[in-house]
C-alpha cells in the first residue's frame, strides 16, 4: 500500500477538487465553500468535511474523501458507494442520502457526498436533549423506533454499521417546531473501511492498527471517555482494548448494542450523570482492567433499566434485550423493530400525560349505507344490515372494539390502489388511515356541501370513515411512519345528505394528530412534485376511462328463449356522471357512445364479447354510487345491438339478471386489478424520494471499472462492448435506446450474465409491459445463463398470473414457473434417492432416503414459496411485478437490479410497479417506436378541457404540458442527447447506432425518417457490414435482387378501403404474393409475417389462409421475420388532414415498427400516391427512401415504375445460386 498523504497535501487536494474557482468538481457559479474544519479520520487515507454551495441555494453536503484509490481506498469506495446508493433507494428517513460520488483515476481519489442532516447528537447539550424527550416523549420514542427500524433495514440489505456510537447519530431540529425533530444514522464510510482494515491489519504492530483502534476509542469532542466507551459492545473489547487480533467484527448484534445504549441515555439520562461511580471507575481503570470496568458499567445500566418507573415496561424490556452482554443472546435489530411496532400503542399511551386522558373524545363518523357491501355482505362482521337501526347500532359497537387501540398514519395517495370503484378524487381525499385490529380504515375530513356541489366548510373536528381494506393487503401502511394513537373517540353514524349530529359539544380537532403524521420525507423537490402530480393524473385518467365503460341499465323485456334486452338508464347515468367533474368531462358523446353503440364496438373487436352485470346500489338519497363488480355478478354474452340505447344479451351462468343494474365488459376486470396495482406502486414511489428525483432528472455515479467485459466479443460488434461496460458501471440508473435491429436484448443478456458473475447473491428482476417482449428477452438471457441454470447454481423464475396458462409463455420460458421448477426438483430428488438406494448398505438407510423423497413431494407448496423468494432472476411483466409487492411484507426485500425492456411502450404508472421493487434500474427501449397505448387519447382529452369551469379541471388543463411530457417518460431521458456520445454520470444514457437485423436497403426508409442525421446518409444509424447479402428469391420477378419493394395499388380498382378498416383487394394481392414467393406452406414463425395496422384487415388476411402469420403493428413490436409484407389498407380521401385520410398510420411510431421487422425482404402493399399526398413529412421521407434504395412496382402490370431497378448486381457465384435455389425449393415445399 502506498504511503499516506501529508495533511498539507490533503488540503491542497481538497482545494483543487472542490473549493477553488477552477475546482474539478465545483458547481456552476464557482467553487464550494468549506464549512468548518477538515477532519482527518485516518491520516492520509480518509478525510471528512462539509461543503456549502457558493450562494447557499442548495443544502450543505458532507464529503468523505478517499485517497490512494489504486489500492485499499479504491476498493472501499466502490463497496461503500454501492451500500449508500442502496440506502438512498430505500428512502428511509433515518438513513443518509447520497447525492454524488466520483472515482477519479487522474487524482487517485474517490469521494462520497451525502446530504447533511442536522448536527451531531454528541455536540448537543444533553440537558436540552432530555428536556426535548420530556416534552415530546412520543416523538422521541418514534425517532428511536425509526433508528431501530433503519438498523433493521440496514442489516436486511447486508450492511453493518460497525461503529454505532453517539458520534454516528445526527439530530435535526427546527427551533420553531421542536416536535418535528428527527434522528438519523450517519458515517457509513466507516462500515466498509473498518471491515477491510480489520481484516488486513497484521497485528498490534501494524502501522494501521493503532489508527483503527483510535477510530473506535477516541470520543467525540466534549464527550467523556467513559460515556463514549459505554457504546462499545462487550465482544469488541478483546480486540479494541487488548492485544487480540480479530478477523471478524461485523456482527449486526454489535450495532444493536450501541443503539441500545443510545435508547438508555434518551429515556433515562446521560450515563455519566446517573452512574457516576461506575463511569469514574472506567476513566481510572488501567488498560488491562478496562474490559472489567466496562462490564460493571453495563451491568449497572441493565439494573437501572429494571428498576426505573419512568420508562414504559415494553420499551424497558426491548432495551434490556438490546444490552444483553452476549452477541448470541442479544435481540436482533429485526426483532427489536418488530417488538416496538407490536407494542406501539401501549408504549405511546404510557407516555401520554394524564391530563390528556380527560379530554373530550374526538369525533369519528361512519357511513351505514356504505358499510352494507363492505362490512355486512363481504365480510360478515355484523349480523344485520348497517342501514337498519339494529344493524347501525351493531356496526357502532363493532367499530368501537375494532378501533379501540387504532393508530393514525398518512397515506399520500389516499385509498387509491387499496379499494376499487368510486371517483379517484374521493379516494385520494381519504388520506388518513386508521390501523385497526382487522382492517385499515381510510378517512377524510367532514365537509358541508352547497347545492351546487361546491364545498362550503371543512370540519377539522370530524373524520369520516369512507373505505376499508383488510390489513393483509396494506403492508405499506402497516409499516408507515410517523404514526399516532388516536386515543378515545366517539363514533356517530353519518348519512349522506343529512346534517351530522355532533351531540352539541365542542370537540377537539384532529389536526394535532394529522399534522404529526404527515412527513416531508417523500418529496421536497419541485421537479419531483411535478412528476408525481403528472403520474397521479395519469392514474386518475386511466381510472376515469375505465369507469366510463360502465353503463347503468334497466331490463326492458325478455325475448324468446333466454335472450334478454337491456336499455341504458339515461337519468341514472346523468346523475352518476355528474358526481365527478373529470368523469363528466371524459364522457362526452364523441368519446363515450350510448350503450347500444358501445356494444357494437365490442362486437366488432370480438364477436363473442362478454359483459358482467351487477345490481344497482343507489343510496337512500337517490345518488347513484359506483357499482361493485366483485360480488354476485352475472356473466352474459353480447348478442346484438338493437338500437343506440339497447342491446340483447344472453346470460351464461344461470343467475337472474337484475332489473336495475350496471354493465361493463368482462375484460375490464383485469384492467381494474392492474390500476389498483399501479396505484400501490405510485404510493410506494411517493415514499422513495431518491427514485423520484432520478426519474425526473436522471443521474448516476460511475463505479470503478473492474475490467470485466463480455467474453463473447465476436457477438458484440459496434458499441456493444462499451454498452455492456457502461450498463455495469453506472449506478443506480442507466437507460439504453435501441433502434430496430441494434441488438439491445443481446447486450442486456451479456451484461446481466457478467453482473451475476461479479455480484454473487444478488437478485435481478427483469420486466416488460407485455409477455411477448419479456419472453423474447428472457430467451436470450437464458441462453447466456444455460450452464449455470442446468447445474442448479442459479435459479431463474418466470412469474405468471394465476389465471394465465403456462402455455402462453414462449416454450423455453414456460418451464421456469415455480410449480415446474419444484416438480423438476422433486423428480431430481427422487432420482438421486433411487440411485442412493442401489448402493445403500442396509434397509434402514433405504427407508430413510425414501422417507426424505416422500417428504420433498409433500412439501411442494412450501418449496414453491422458497423458490419465489430465493430466485436469482425473476421474469415478470410490469403488472405481475406489482403483484410481487403484495406478497412481500419486508420492505427491505428489494431486488439488486431491475431491468425493464420496451420501457418506452409502457405508461409510467406501469413502469413504476417494477421500479419500486429495486435499488438499481436499467431501462431499455426506443421512444421512436410504439409509445404508451392510447397516449394520443389522453392528449386529445386534455386539449378539450379549455372551456371547463371547474377548478380541478382547469388545473389539469393548465398542467397538460407537464402531464404529456412525463407521459413519455423514456423519451425525456434522451432529450437533447447526441446519439454518438457515450454515457456519463451526468447523463447516464446511451444509444445503439449499428443495426444487425436487416439488409441496409430495408433500413433506409425508417432510419432516415426517424433516426435522422445531417451526414451524407441522412441517418446516424449504420448497418453492420456482414448483413448485406441478398435474399436470393426470383419470383415474382420484381423481387429479384430487391430487398425493398413497394407494391403500388394506386391503379388497382379492387384495392379500396372499407370502414373500420379493411381492404379486400390488398388481401388478395398479398395472398397471391405469398404463394409466388413459395411461402404459402411455410409455417415457421420466423419465415413470413404479414403486418397491418388494423384488426379488421388482420381478420380478412387470416381468412385467406394466413392464420398465425398475421399481426397488427402493436402485437409485433420486438418481433422479426425473414420476409415481411405490410398491408397499409387506407386509400380513400375522407376529408382534410393526415389523420382523416391515413388514420393512425400517420403516427411515426406505427410507421417505424411496420417498416423495421424484415430481415431479408420487405414488401409494402398500398396506394403510394395517397400516402405521399396525405402522409405528411415522415411518409414523404419514407417514400423517397424507397425511390432511392428500393423498387416501386405497379400492382396491376407488375412493371417496375420507380426506384432502383437493380439494387445489386446479379450474383455470379454458382454455389450461392445453388443455395438460393435450394432455399426457394424448400420454401415452396418441394
N, C-alpha and C positions, 0 to 999 in steps of 0.2 A: 504494500500500500504506500502511496506517495506521502511525503511529509506534509503536515497541515500548514495552511496559510497563516502568516502572522497577522495580528489584528490590524495594522495599518493597511496591509494588502486587502484584507476583507472589506474595510471601509471604502477603499478606492474602488473595489469591485461593485459595491452597492451603488456608489455614485455613478459609475459607468453604465450600470444596468438599469437604474431606476430614477435617480434624483437629479441628474444633470439635465440641461436643456436638450442635449442630444442623446439622452439615455436610450439604450436599445429597446427597453420595454416601457418607455414613457407614454402616457396617454396623450390624446390630442390636446394641444394648448400648453404643453410644457411638461417638465418632469414632475414626478411625485414629490411630495414633501415628507421628510422623515418626521414622525411624530413620536418623540421620546428617544430614549437611548437604544442602542443596539445591544441585544442580549447574546452573548457568546455561549451558546448552550454546550457545545463541545468545541473547544478551541480549534479553529482551522477546518472543522468538518461541518458544523451546523450552527447557523446564526438565526436569530428571530428578531423581527422588528415590525413596526406599524407604519403604514403609509397613508397619507391623505391626498386626495385629488387636488390639483393646483388651485381650483376655485371652489372646492368644497361641494361640488354638485353630486358627488357620489359618497356613499358611506365609507368609512375607513376600512382598510384591508390589513389583515395580519399576514405576514410573509415568513415562511420558513425557507431559508436559502441553504441548499446543499452544495458543498464544494468537493472537487475531485470526483466528478461524475464518471470517470473512466473506471473507477474501482467500486468500493463498497457503497459510497453515497449514491451512485447511479442506480444500483440495484434497489437501494432503499427508496429512492424517489419513485421508481417505476411501481414498486409494490404499494407505496403509500398513496400515490395518486389514484390508483385503482380503488383502494379502500374508501378514500374520500369521495370519489365520484359515485361509488355505490351508496354511500351515506346520503349524498345530496339527493339522489333519486328516491330515497325512502321518504324524504320530505318531513322528517320528524322534527318538531320544534325544539327539542333539546339536543340536537346534533348539529355539528358545524356544516356550513355550506361552502364548498369550494367554488370559486369564481374564475380562477385562472391557474395556469401552470405551464411550465416550459421545460424542455430539455435542450440545453444549449451546448452543443459539442465544441463550438469555437472557444467559448469562455470556460468550458469544463465545469459548468454549474447547472443546477436544476433548481426550480423553486416551485412552491405551492403557495397560492394566495387564497385566503378564505375571508369571508365577510366577518368583520369584527362585531362581536355581540357583547355589549355592556363592558364591564370591567372585571378583573379577577376578584372572586369572592374573598380571597385571602387578604386583599387590601381594604376590605370594609371593616369598620369598627363593629366588632361582634355584638356590642350592646345595641347598636342600631339594627343589626340583623335580628337579634332576639326580640326587639320591640316590634319589628315588622311581623315576625312569626306570631307574637302575642296578639297583635291587632287583626291579623288576617290568617288565622291558623288553617282554614280550609284551603286558601290559596297556597300557603306554604306546603301543606300536605300534598296538594295537587302537583306542585312543582317537583317535590321529592319523588312522587309516584312517576312523574314523567321521566325523571332521571333513571329510575329503575327500569321503566319500560324501554327507554333508549338503550340502556345497557343490554336488555334482553334482545333487542333488535340487532345490536352490535354483535353479540355472541351468536345470534341466529344467522348472521351473514359471515361467520367465521372470522370475525375481527375481535381481538383482545386489546384492551387499552394498555394494561401493564403498569401504569404509573398513576392510578387514580387517587390523588391526594387533594388537599384543599387547593393547591395551585392549578389543578386541572378543571376547576369549576368556575364558571362566569356567572355574574348576576347583572341582568339588565333591568333597570328600574326607571320609570318615568316619575319625576318628582311630583307632578300634578296628579298622578294616578298610581299610587303605590300598590293598589290592589291588583295591578296588571304586571307586577314584577315577574321575571322569568329566570329560571336557572338553566344552564346548558353545559354540556361536556365539551372540552376543547383539548388541544395539544395532542392530536393523534399522530403527529410526526414521530413521537417517541415510541409509538406502538411497534412499527417495523424496525425502527432503529435499535430499540433495546433487544428485540428478539435476535437481530443479526449480530449485534455486538456481544451479547451474552453467549452466543453460540461460537464466537470466534476468538474471544479472549483466551490467551494462552495460559492464564493463571494470574495470581496476585501480582506478579512482576511485570505483566504486560503493560505497555505504556498507555493502553486504552482502558485498562481495567479500573484504575482509580477514577477516571473520568466518568465511567458508567456508574460507579458507586455514588459519586457525588451527585449525579442526576437524581438518584433516589433519596439520598440522605440530606442534601442541602435544603433547608426550609426556605419558603418564600420570604421576602422582606417583611420584617416585623412579626413573623410567626415564630413563637418559641419552639426550640428544637423538640421538646417532649411532645408538644401538640402535633407537630409535623410527623414525628416518628410513630405516633399512635395510629396513623393511617396505614402503616405497613403491615400486611398480613403476616402471621407468625411463620408461615412456610418460607417467607423471603429472608428471614433473619440469618440462617446459616451462611448464605452467600453474601448478603449485604453487610452484615455485622461481624462475620467471622472470616475464615480463610478458605471456606469450602467453595470449590469451583462447581458451578451448576450448568447443566446442559439444557435445562428447560425451565422457563419461568413464564409460561403463557397460559396458566390455568385461568379460566373465566372466573372461578371462585375467588381468586385473588382480587379481582375488580370488585366483586360483591362485598368483600370485607371493607375495602376503602369507602365504598358508598354507604355501608352500614355505619361507619364512624361519622360520616357527614350527617346522617339522619339522627344519630345520637346527639351531636352538637346542635343541630337545628331545634330539636324539640326538648332537650334538657338544658343545654348551655355549653359554653366552652369547657373543654375537658380540664384545662389548666385552672379554671375557677372552681369547678365542682370537685375535682380530685387533686388538690394542690400537693398533698403529701406524696402521692404516687408519681406525679409529674416531677416533683423535686428529686425523687429517687432516680428517675430516668435521667435527668440532667446531670446528676452527680455520679452515675454508675460508670465504672471503667469499661473499656471496650468489651472485655471478656464477660462482664456481668450485665451488659446491656440487654440481651435477649431475655434474661430472667426478670429484669426490671420492667420491661415492656409487657411480659406475660402477666405480671402482677397488676399493671395498669389496665390491661384488657379484662382481667378478672373483675376488677373493681367496677369497670364500666358495665359489664353484664349484670353485676349485683345491683348497681344503681337502677338499671332498667327494670329489674324485677320488683323493686320496692317503690318506684315512683307512682304517683297517682295523677300526675299531670298529663300523661300520655295515654290515649285510648288503648285498651287491652289488646286489640287485634294488631295495632301498629307496634306495640311493645313486643309482641310475640315474633313478628317479622324481623324487627331489629335484632332481637336476641339470636335468631337463626342466622342472620347475616354476619354476626360477630362470633360465630362458632369458631374455636381455635383450630379445628381440623378442616382441611380443604374438602375431604370426602364427606364430612358431616354437615358442611355449610349448605344452606339453601342455594339453589341455582337462581340466576337472575330471572329466568323464565317463570319459575315457581313463585319467586318473590313478587314479581309483577302481577301474576295471576291471583295471588292471595290478596294483595292490596285491592285489586279490581273486584274480587269476590266480596270483600267486606267494605267496599267503598262507602255505602250508605251508612252503615253502623259507625264507621270511623268519623265521617264528616258530621253526623248528627251529634256525636260526642263532643266535637269541637264547637258546636253551636251554642252561643251564650244562652243562659236560662231565660233572660227576658224576652228573647225572640220566640221562645216556645209559647208565650202568652199572646202573640199577635193573632189577629183575626185570620182565619184561613183564606187563602187565595181562592178565586172563583174559577172553576173548570166546568165548561158546558159540554154536554154530549147530545148527539142528534139521534133520537129514537128511530126516525124513519130510515136514516142512512144505515142504521145498525141491523135492520131486518135481514138483509142479504149477508152481511159480513159476520155478524156475531151469532145470529139465531140460525139461519139456514146453512151457512157454510161450515160453521164451527160447533154449533150446538151448545154454546156457553150459557144460554138461557133456555128455560122450558117454555116460555111464552113469547110471542112476537113483541118486540120492544115498542111497536107503535100502538100497543094496547095498554091500558092503565096498569094492569098487573105486571105485564112484561117490562114496562118502563121502570117500575119500582125494582124489579128483579135485576135489570141491567144496571141501575144505580148501585145496588148492593154489590154486584159483581165487580164494577169498576172501583168501588171503594177498596175492596180487597186486592184487586189487580194492581192498583197504583199506590198502595199504602207506603211502599218504600221506593217509589219511582224516582228516576234520575232524569234530568233535563239535559239534552245535548242539542247542538245545532246541526241541521242538515242543509248545507249550502244550496242544494237543488230541490229542497222540499221533499215531497213524496214522489217526485218523478223517478221512475225506474224501479220503485218499490210496489206501486199499485198501478192498475190499468183503468181505462175509462176516465170520464170527467175531463175538463179542459186542462191543458198544460199550465195555464196561469193559476188556476185554483190549486193544482198540485204543487206548484212552485211556492205558493204563499204559505203552505203548511210546512214551514221550515223549523218548527220547534218540536222536537221528538221526545216523547216520554217513554223511557225504557221500563216496562212493567215486568210482571212475573212471567207472562206467556207471550206478550206481543210488544211491538213498538207502535206507539200511538202518535200520529202526526197531527199537530195542532196549528192553528192560525189565530191571530187576534180577532176578536169580535168587532164588527163594524156595523154602523147604520147605513142603509142604502135608500137613496131617493127613488121616486117613482120612475125616473129616467134611467136608473141603474147606476148613477153616479154615487160614489161613497161620500157620505157627509161627515162621519166621525168614526175614528178608530178608538176602541175601548182597551186601553193597556192593562186594565184590571181583570180582563176575562180572556182566557184561551178557550177555543172551541175545538174539540176533537173532530177531525174530518176524515181521517183514514187510519188504517192499521195494517200491519204486516207481521206475520209470525217471526219470532226472534231468530229462528234458524235461517231466515232469509235476509237478515240485516246485520251481518258480521261487521261491516264497516262502521255502523253506528254503535254497535256494542263496544267497540274499542276507540270511539271518538273522544277527543279531548278538546277543551275542558268540559267538565260536567258539574252539575249541582243537584243536590237532593231538593225535591220540591216541597218537602215538609207537609203540613196539613193543608188539605184542600176541601172545599165544599163542591160537590157535584150537583149540577142542576140540569134538567132537560131543556133543550132549545129546539123550537120548531121553526123552520124557515118561514119567513113572512110574518112572524109574531114577535112581540117585544119580549126580550129576555127578562125573566123575573130574578132580580138580584137580592130580593129579600129586604130591600130598603136600607141596606147597610153600606157604609163606605168600606171598600175592600182594598187591601194592599196591592200595589202594582206588580205585574210580572217582570217589569223592565229590569229590576235589580238582578234577577236571575238570567234573563235573556241576554243582557249586555255582558254578563260574566262568562257566558259560554260561547260567544262569538269570538272567533280567533282571526287575527290578521295574517295568520301563517300562510293561508292558501295563496293569496295573490296580493302583491303590493306594487306591481309594475303596470304602468298604463298600457303598454302593448299587450301584456298578458291579460289584462282585464278585457281589452277589445277582443282578443282571441276567444276567451271563454264566453263572452257575450255573443259572439258570432256562432260558436258551436251550440250554445243553448237555443239560439233561434233556429238553427238547422234542425235540431231535435224537435222543437215546437212545430216547425213547418211540416216535418215528416209526420208528426202526430196528427196534425190537422188534416193533411192529405189522406191519412188512413181513416180518420173519423168521418170524413166527407163521403166515404164509400159505404156508410151505414144509412139505411133508409127506414123510416117508420112506415108501417103499412097497416091496412085493415083487410081482413079476409072478406073478399067481395062475394064470391059464390063458389060452390063446388061443381066441377064438371062431371061428366060421366066417368066412371072408374075412380081412380084415386088421385086424379089431377085436380089441382086447386088454383084459384085465381086470387092474386094479391094486388091491391091498389095502393098507391102511395098516399099517405095521410098528410096532405099539404099543411094543414093547420098545425098539427103537432110538429111537423118538420120545421115550419117557420119559427115557432116559439123555441124550439131546441137550438136552431142555428143562431138565433139572436142572443142566446146565453153566452156566447163567446165572440167577441168582435173579430178575432182573427179567423175563426171558422166562418163567420158571416162574410168576411172579405174573400175567403177562398171559394166559397160555394156559389159562385156566380154561374149563370146558365151556360156560358161557354166552357166552363171548367167542370161543372157538376151537372150532368144531364138528369132529366127525370128518371124515375125508377125503370120504366119500360125501355128507354133508350140505353140506360146503363146496362140492363140485362142483354140487350142486343150486342153491345161492345164485348161483354164477357163471352157470349156465344160465338162471336166472330173469332175470338182468340182460341176458344176451346168449346167444341160442340157438346162436350159432356160436362160443362161447367156446373159446379155445385155451390150452394149457398147454405148459410147457417141462420136459423130463425130462433129468436128468444122472445119471451113475454115482455111486454112493456111494464116499466116500473115508475110511471108518473106519480109524483108525490101528491099529498093532500092539497097542496097549494096550486095544483094544476100545471106546474112547471115540469116539463119532461127532463128526466135525468139520463145520463149516458147509460146505454144498455150494458148489461153484464153477460158476456158471451161464454163465461166459464161454467155456467150452471147447467140446468136441464135444457140443452139445446136440441133443436130438431134439424137434422140434415136433409137437404132436398136437392133435387136436380132441376136446373132451369130447363124448361121445355121450349117456350116460345114467347116472344114479345107480342102482346095483343094490341097495345097502343102505347102512347108516350108515357102513360102513368101505370100501366097494368102489365102483369107478367103471369104466365102459367107455370106452376111448379109441380113436382111430383115428390112427395115425402119418401124418404128412404129407410128410416129406422122404425117405422110403425108408430111413432109418437104423434099425438094430436097437435095440429098446428094451432098456435094461439090466435085468437080472433083479432087481438090488437098486439102488435109486436114490432120487432126490428129485424132487419135482414142485412146481411153482409156476405161477401164472397168467402167461401170456405178457406181459400188460400191466404186470407188476411190473418188467420190465426198465427201463422209463423212470423208474419211481419210484426204483429203486436209483441210477441216474445222478443223479437230482435230489437225493437225500440226500447223495451224495458232494459235489456242488457246494455244498450248504448247509453241509456240514462245512468245506469250504475257505473259504467266506465267513465262517463263525464263527471260524475260525483267524485270518483277516485282521482281523476285528473285535477280537479279543483284543490285537492289536498297534496298535490305534488308540484310545488312551485318551480322546482328545477326543470321538470319536463315541460311545463307550460312555457317557460322562458325559451327553452330550446326550440319548441315548435314555432314560437313567434319570431325568434332571431337565432337561427342555428349557429352554434359554435362548438368547438371541441378542443381537447387537449391532445397534442401529438405525443404519444408514448414512444419509448425507445424502440428502435428497430432492432429486433433480435436476430436479424439476418435470416429469418425463416422465409423461404419462398417456395412456391409450389414446385414439387419435383417433376411435374409433367409440363416442362417448359414448352415442349413442342405443341401443346394444345392451347397455349396462351400467347398467341401472336398479338400484334398490335400493342395496345396499352394494358393487356391482360395482367401481366406480372405486376405492373405498377398499381393497378386497381386492387389486386389481392393484398398487396402490402399496405396500401392506404386503408383498406377496409379493416385491417387488423390493428393499425396504428392509431387511428383517430377514435377517440373515446370521449364522451359516450355516444356521439351522434355522427352518422355518415349517411349520405344519400348518393345514389348512383342512377343516372339516367341512361337507359339502354335503348337507343333507337332499334327498329326492327332488324333482327338477324345479327346483332352485335355480340351475342353470347353472354348476356348478363347472368343467365342462370348458371352457366359454366363457371364464371368467376366466383359467384356466390358459393357454389358447391366446393370449389377448391379452397376458398377462404375458410369455410366452415370446417373442412377437414383439418386444415392447419391449426385453426383455433383450438379444436378439441385435442390435438396432439400437444399443444402448449399449455392449455389450461385444464389440467386434469380435474375431474369432478364438477366441471361447470355444466350448467343446464341451458339448453337453447330452445326457444320457441320459434318455429317457422310458420308464418301465417300468410294468408291471402284472402281476398274477398270471396273468390269462387273456388269450388272444389277442383275444377279443371286446372286452373292456374296453379293451385297448390300442389296437385299431384304431378304436374309436369316438372316443377322444381324438385319435388320430393324424389322423383325417379333419378334425376341427375345426382342429387345428394346421396341417395342410397348406392348408386354406382360407385361413388368415391369411397364410401364407408363400408362396402360389402364385406371385406375381410374381417373387420372388427365386429360387424353385426353377426356374422356367421360363427365367429369364435366366442361369441357372447361376452366380449369385453366392452361392448357398447350397446345400449338399449335405445331403439328408435320406436316411437309410438305414433300411430295415426288415430286422432280423436275424431269420432263421428257422433252425430246426434242419435238419440235413442230410436227415433222414428226412421232413420236413414238406413237403407240396406247397405251392407258392406260391399255388395257388388257394384254400387255406384262409384266407388273409388277405382282408380286405374289399377290393373291387376298386380303390379309389383308392390303396391302400397296397401292393398286391402288385407294382406296377411299381417299387417303391423297393428291391427286393433288390439286392445288389451286382452280381449277374450281369446283371439287367435294366438297371441304370444303365450298366454297362460296354458292354453291347450297344448301348444308345442312344447312348453317347458315340462308339463306333466308327462307327456309322451317320452320326452328325453329322460326324465327321472325313472320312468318305468323300464325303459330300455337299459339304463345303467344298472338298475336293480336286477333285471333278468341276467345280465352279464355277470353281476356280482354273485348271484345265487349259484351260477355254474361253478364258481371256484370257492364257494363258502365251505369251511371245514365241517360245519355241523348244522343240524336242523334249527337250533336256536338262532344262529346267525341269519339263516334264510328267513325265518319268521319275522325277525326284527327288521330286515330290509324290506320285506313285503308290507309290513305294517307302516313303514315310512312311506312307501309308494302309495298305499291307500290313503294315508294322511294328506299327501300332496293333492290327491284328487278330491278330497273332502273339503279342502280349504281354498277352492278356486276363487270364491268371492273376495277373500282376504288377499289372495295373490294379485287379483285384478287391481285392487286399491293400491297395493305396493308398486305395481308396475306403473300406474298412473302418477304416483307421487315421486317415483325414482327414475323415470325415463331420462336419458341424457338429451335426446332430441324429441320434441313433441311437434307434430304436424297438425295444425288446427286452423280452420277458417276463422276469420275475424269474429263471427258470431259465436262459434264454439269456444273461442278464446274468452269471450265474455262469460260463457258458462263456467269456465275454469275458475273464475273469481268466486262464483257462488259455492264452489266445492272446497275452497281453501280458506281455513279460518285464520291461519297465521299470516298477518300482513307482510312479514319479512320473508316469506317463502316466495322469492322472486326468481325469475329467470335471469341468468347472467347475460344473455344476449337475445334480443328479439329481432328477427329478420322478417320484413314484410315485402312480399312480392306483389307486383302490379299495384303499388301504393297510390298511383295517380288515378286509378279507376274507382277507388272507394271513396265514400263520403268520409270526411274527417271523423265524424262520430263513430264510424265503423272502425277506422284505424286505431282510435283511442283504446278500444277494448283490449287488443293485444299489447299496445304500448304500455299501459299501466301495470302490466304483469312483469315488466322487466326493468333493468337498471342500465341497459345499453341498447342502442337501437340502430339498425341499418334499414333504410327504406329504399326499395328498388322499383323502378317503373319508367314510364315515358309519358310525360304530360302532353305530348303531341299525338298520342293515341287516345283511345276512349277514356273519357273522364268520368266523374261521378254520374251515375244513372239519373236521368231527368234533371240535370243541373239547369238546363235551359228553362225548364218549367218554373223553377224557383226564381230565376231571373225575371221571367215574364210576370210572375205573381208580384214580386217586389215593385216592378215598374208600374204596376196597375194600382198601387196604393196611394198615389199622389193626392187624390181628391178625398180620401177618407178623413173624417173629422176626429175620430177617437185618438186620444193622446198616445195610447200604446201603439196604435197602428202608425201614427205619424212618426213615432220614434223609430219604428222598423224601416219606414221609408227613408228617413234621414240616414240610417246606418247601412243602407243597401250596398254601398261600395265596399265597406269593410266586410259585410257578410259574404259577398261574392268573391272578394279577394281571398278570404280564409277558406271558402268552399274549395277552391283549387289549391289545397294545402301543398301538394307536391310541387306544383308549378312555382309557388312562392320561393321555394328553396333555391331555385335556379335563376331567378330574375336578375338580369344584368351580368350573368356569368358567361365568360368566354369558354366555349366547349373545349378548346385546346389547352386551357390552363389546368394544371393539376391541383388537387385539393390542398387546402391549407387549414391551420387551426381556426382562422377567422372565417373561412368559407369551406367547410368540410364536405364538398360536393365534387363529383367527377362525372364526366360524360364519356361514354364509349364512342369512338369515332370510326371504327372499322367494322364493316358488316361481312359476315362469313356465310350467309344463308343462300343468296341468290346471285344469278348472273348479273354483272354490273348494269346491263341494259334494263333489267327488270327494276333495279333500284333507282334508276334515274328519275322517273316521274315523281315518286313520293319524296325522294331525297332533295330534289330541287325545290319542291313546293313547301316542305315542312321542316327541312334542316338546311336553310339557305346559307350561303357564304358569298362574299364578294369576289372570290377567286375565280379562275377560269372555268372550273367545273360547275359553278353555281351552287355548291354544297360543301359543307365540311365533312360529310360522310363519305368515306372512301371504301373501296371494295378490296377484299383480300385477293392477291394475285393468283391464288390457287383455285379460284372458283369461276373461271371464265370459260369452262367447257360448254359446248352446245348440247342440247337435249338429244339430237340425232333423229328426230321424227321428221317424216317427209309427206305425211298425209293428214289433212288436206295440204295441197302443195304450198299454200301461202305460209305455213308454219316452218317450212324448210329454212334452217339457219336463222330462225327468228324467235328469240326468247320472249319478245314483247309484241303482242298483236292487239289491235282494236278492230273488232268485227262491227262495222258501222251499219246500223239498221235504219238510217235516215230515209232510204228509198224503199224500205220493205213495208208494204201496206199492212201486212199482218202483225207487225210489231208495234201495237198501240197499247198504251197503259189503260187499266181499268181501276176504278176507285178502290182504295183500301189495301194494298196496291198490288196489282198483278199484271203480267204481260205474257199472254199465251204464245205469241209469236216468238218471243225471245226464248221461252222454254223449249219450243220445238227446234229452234236453231241449235240450242245447247245440247239437246238430246241427240241430234244428228252429229254434232261436232264430237261428242264423247265417243260415239260409235266409230267415227272415221279416225279418231286418234288411237283406236284399239283399246279403249279403257272401259268399254261397256260392261265387261265381266270381271274387271279387276276390283277386288273387294278390300285390299289392304288400305287402312285409313290414310296412309302417307302417300298414296299414289295419285288420287284425284280428290279435289274438293271443289264444290260449286258454292259460291258466296253470293248472297243477295241482301239488300238492306231491309227487305220486307217479309213478314211472316206469310202473308198470302201467297207471294211468289214462291217462297220455300215450299209451301204445300203443293203448288202446281208442279214444281220441278220434281218433288218426290213422287208424285203420281206418274211421272214419265219413266219411272224405273230407277231413279237415283236415290232411293231411300237409304239413309245412313251416310250419304256423302254430300248432303246439302246442309249449309249452315247460314244463319244470319250473321251479320257483322259482329254483333255483340257476343255471340256464342263462340266465335272463333278467334278472338284476340289471344295471342300467345301460341296459336296453332300454326302449322305449316304443312305443305304438301309439294310433291314434285310438280304437279300441274294444277293450276288454279284457274277456274273460269268464273268471271264476275258478271252477274245479270243486274244491270242498272235500273231496268223497269220503266222509269219515267220518260215520257216522250211528248206529252201534250202541253200546250201553253194554257195555263189556267189563271192568268192574271198577272199583276205586276209583282216584281221582286223574285229573288232567288228561291226563297223558302216555298213559295206557292207553286213553283214550276219544277223543282227537283227535290222537294221535301227535305228530309234530314240528311240526304246525301250532300247537302250544302255544308254540313258540319265538317270542318277539316279533319277531326279525329276519325270520323267514319271513313272518309276517303283514304286516309293514311293506312288504316287497318286493312281495308279491301285490297289495296294495291301492293301490300308488303308480305303476303303469305306464301307466294310461289317461290320454289327453288329453281326450277328449270324452264317453265313455260307459264306465262300469264296471258290469258285471253280475256279482254274486256268486251262484253256484248252490250251495245247501247247506241243511242242516237247521238253521234258525235256533235253535230251542229247544234242540237238542243242544249247539250251540256256546255258547249263552248259559248253559246249566246247567253245562257241564263245561269251558268255555274259560278260566275264570279272569278276573282283573280286566281284562286287556288286551282280551279279546274282549267283555267287558261294556261297556267304553268304546266300542269299535268299533260294536257293535250299537246303543248309544244314539245315536251319531252318525248311523247310518242312519235311526233314528226321527226325529231332529231335522232332517236335511237331505236324506234320500233317500226312496225308495219301497220298501215291502215288499209283495211280490206272492205270492199263493198259487199254487204251481206247477200245481195241479190245475185250479182255476177261473179263474186269471189275474185274480182280483179283487185290488184294492189293499187290503191289510189293515192297513197301518200306514205311518208316515212322513208326509211332506208330500205330499198328493195332487197339488198343482200347485206345483212348485218355483219356477217363474217364470210370469208372465202370458203368455198366448199372444202370439206375435209378430204384430204388426199390419202391419209394413212389407211391402208387396207384393213389393218387389224381393228382400227377404230370403227371403220364402216361395217365390218363383220359384227362387231359388238353391238353397234346401233341396230343392225338388222335383227340380231338375236333378241334385243330388248323389245323392239316393236312386235316381233312374233310372240314373245311372251305376253306382252300387253294384250294382244289380240286373242290370246287363249289358244294358240296353235300348239 
